[in-house]
Amino acid sequence: MRPLTLDDVLDRDTFAAQRPRLHAEILRTKDLRRVSVGPNLTLLFENHATMLWQILEMCRVENISRPEAVQAELDAYNPLLPGDSELSATLLVEYPDPAERTEMLVKLSGLSRHLSLHIAGKPPVQAVFEGGRETEAGKISSVQFVRFPLEPLQKAAFYDFTREVRFVVDHPAYQANAALPSAQRGALIDDLRAD
């Protein structure tokens, strides 16, 4: 997927005028890229629209308008875009109770070895987690960035709606799996085809 550039970023006044419409559009886009894996883990798959929205919102909230400062935001967010033949997602660890959340962020140490994408008839795709989101003491961040790199045969199978696709977490402290609904799968296929 091509990186976002300064040409993609609306100036502050234009964004302010278009923000209500763009906000409604991005909510629909994100809904089609949201997958809950059990009650406490959510994958939010990223594409150009989701990353551009993050950048526009960051520039609005932080009052960023100088081209070099906007470029710094682009440099921070572009690495989160999916590469060729891969899915990229923000993984949220969500426990509403703060005490339980703190406890589970320790118990979920090593989560990076326990999340995979299963496409019927193909070997599982192990999630690749961004480094630096787990302390030496073993506490993970509640926000993780993950990628699912697809080999050509896995990618072709992902496009085949006769094959079931599931996300699986098999951590000792959290076991869950979720089938990828057709609407979300279609949106992710669109993203894969855009690369």
N, C-alpha and C positions, 0 to 999 in steps of 0.2 A: 504494500500500500504506500503510495507516494507520501512524503512528509508534507505537513501543512507549511505554508509560507506566509509572509507578510501580506501577500495579495489576497489570501483567504480571510484575513481578519478585518472585520468591519470597523470603521472609526467609531468613536464613542457616541457621537450624536446619531449616526445611522443605526447603531445597535440599540440605543435607547428607544428610537422610534419603532423599530421592528421587534423589540424584545417580547412583547405579549404574544405575537404570532409565532415567533421562533420558540418561545417557551412551550407553547402547546404542541408544536411539532416535535421538540426534543423529548417531551414526555412520552409521546407515542413511540418514538424511535427507541427510547430506553426500555419501555415496556416490552418491546419485541426482542430485547437483548438481555432480559432479566430471567435468571433461572435459580430457584431456591433448591438447595440440596439439603433436605431436612429442615427443621425449624430454625436453625441458627447460622446457616451459611448461605450466602447469596452470591452468585456470579453475575456481574454486570459486564457484558461483552462490549468492547470498544471498537469504534470505527471513526471515520473522519468527522461525522456529525457530532458524536459524543465528545471527542477531544476538542473540536472547535468550540463547542459550547463551554467546556471547562475553561478554555483560554479566554473567551469573550467575557465570561463571568468573572474570572480572576482580574482581568484588566478593568472591568467596571468597578468591582469592589475595592481594588487596590489603587484605583485612579491612575492606571498605567496607560500612557499614550505615546511616549517617546519611542520611535522605531526600535532603538537598541534594547529598550526594556521589554517591548512586545516580543522581540526576537528571543530574549532570554526566556520568556514564557513558552514560546514555541520550542526552544531547545529543551526545556524541562518536560514538556508533554509529548513531543514527537516520539520519543523512545517507547511510549506506551501503546502506540499504534501497532496493529499486527503486521508481522513481516509476511513475505510470500508464503503461501500455503500454511498459514497458522491462524489460530484464533487467539485473541488476547483479551484478558478480562481483569477487572478489579474484583477481588474476592473480599467480601465483607463478613467478618465474624461478629454476629449480632446477638447479644444477650442484654435484654432491657435492664435487668437488675445489675447495678455496678459491682456489687460484691461477687455475684456469680460470674460476671464478665471477667473480673480480675483473676478469679480462680481458674476459669476455663482457658484464659490466655496462657497460663502456665501449663495446665494439663494438655493443651493442644500442641505442646512443643513437638517438633518433628512433623507437623502437618504437611510440610512440603514433600514428604515421601509417601503420602497417603491419599492423594487426589488424582483421579485418572478419568479419561474419557473412553467409553467402551462403545465400539461400533460393531454390531453383530457380524461375526465371521472374521474379524480382524483382530490382531494383537491390540491390547489396550494402549492408549496414548497417555504416558505419564506427564502430568503437569510439570512445567518448569517454572519455579518460583524465582522472582527477583531476589537477589541476595540482600543482606543487611536489614531484614525485617524480623529477626529473632535475636534476642539478647544472648550473651554468653551464659546467663543464668537460666536460659531456656524459656523465656517469656516471648510469645510472638506478638506482632502488631495486629490490631483489629482490622487493619486494611493491608491486603496483600495484592501483589500484581503477578499474574500467572499467564503462561502461554501454553498452548497445546499445538505443538508442531505436527503437521500431518504429512506422512509419506504419500507419494502419488496414489497408491492403491487404497490407502485409508481415506484420502480426500475423495476419490471416486466413490467409495462406499458411503461416505458421509452424504453425498448427493443423492444416493439411492434410498428413496423413502420406504422401500420394502424392508430395509434393515433398521432395526431399532438402534437408537443412540441413547446412552445413559451416562450421567456423571456419577462417579462412585467415590465416596470417602470411606476408607477402611481403617481409620485411626483407632487405637485402643480406647480413647476417650470419646469418640464420636463416630458412629457408623450410620451412613445414610446413602441413598441413591435416588436419582431422579431421572425419569425419561425426559428427553428433550422434546417439548411439544412441537407440532408441525409448524405453527406460525413462527416460533423462535428459530426453528431450524431453517426455514425459508429465508429469514432475515440474515442469518449467519452465512448461508450459502451465497446470498447476494454480496455480502462483504468479502467472502473468499473469491468470488468472481471479479471483484473490483481490484484485486491485487495484480 
